[in-house]
């Protein structure tokens, strides 16, 4: 029985090697991708490391700040005209000041989200750091 198992394992292994030899498990770049620049977030990462920038970890811990962020998020998500990216922007509230961060599809979305944030009760200031995506 052991001998039969070993023969079967060797047979299956050789089939895999013969048929899988051309498969590397990698996606080869297309010929035209060489002309495009590689994605590089170095500048964005450097910017985000600065203590001067508000990040999601800076969300206020008061009930009022959490409620403001939740109300803004609801207003954005309930707007069916917003893209998925717009619905996923970061909304960070601290002491009534709301910071909006992340990519959106258009200037219209950027302005609409800022307007929604300003309309929420308790907001004293809105810092709009939303970025309009560049289309290739």
ChimeraX attribute file (.defattr): number of C-alpha atoms within 10 A of each C-alpha:
attribute: neighborCount
match mode: 1-to-1
recipient: residues
	/A:1	5
	/A:2	7
	/A:3	8
	/A:4	9
	/A:5	10
	/A:6	11
	/A:7	11
	/A:8	12
	/A:9	12
	/A:10	12
	/A:11	12
	/A:12	12
	/A:13	12
	/A:14	12
	/A:15	12
	/A:16	11
	/A:17	12
	/A:18	10
	/A:19	10
	/A:20	11
	/A:21	9
	/A:22	8
	/A:23	9
	/A:24	8
	/A:25	7
	/A:26	6
	/A:27	7
	/A:28	7
	/A:29	8
	/A:30	7
	/A:31	7
	/A:32	7
	/A:33	9
	/A:34	9
	/A:35	7
	/A:36	8
	/A:37	7
	/A:38	8
	/A:39	6
	/A:40	8
	/A:41	9
	/A:42	9
	/A:43	8
	/A:44	9
	/A:45	10
	/A:46	9
	/A:47	12
	/A:48	13
	/A:49	11
	/A:50	10
	/A:51	8
	/A:52	8
	/A:53	11
	/A:54	20
	/A:55	17
	/A:56	13
	/A:57	7
	/A:58	12
	/A:59	18
	/A:60	18
	/A:61	11
	/A:62	12
	/A:63	8
	/A:64	17
	/A:65	21
	/A:66	17
	/A:67	15
	/A:68	23
	/A:69	24
	/A:70	16
	/A:71	17
	/A:72	25
	/A:73	19
	/A:74	13
	/A:75	16
	/A:76	23
	/A:77	16
	/A:78	11
	/A:79	13
	/A:80	9
	/A:81	11
	/A:82	20
	/A:83	15
	/A:84	13
	/A:85	13
	/A:86	24
	/A:87	22
	/A:88	16
	/A:89	18
	/A:90	19
	/A:91	21
	/A:92	26
	/A:93	29
	/A:94	19
	/A:95	15
	/A:96	20
	/A:97	18
	/A:98	28
	/A:99	25
	/A:100	24
	/A:101	21
	/A:102	18
	/A:103	21
	/A:104	23
	/A:105	17
	/A:106	16
	/A:107	13
	/A:108	12
	/A:109	21
	/A:110	22
	/A:111	13
	/A:112	16
	/A:113	25
	/A:114	21
	/A:115	13
	/A:116	15
	/A:117	26
	/A:118	17
	/A:119	13
	/A:120	16
	/A:121	13
	/A:122	15
	/A:123	20
	/A:124	11
	/A:125	14
	/A:126	17
	/A:127	15
	/A:128	17
	/A:129	16
	/A:130	21
	/A:131	16
	/A:132	16
	/A:133	13
	/A:134	9
	/A:135	5
	/A:136	4
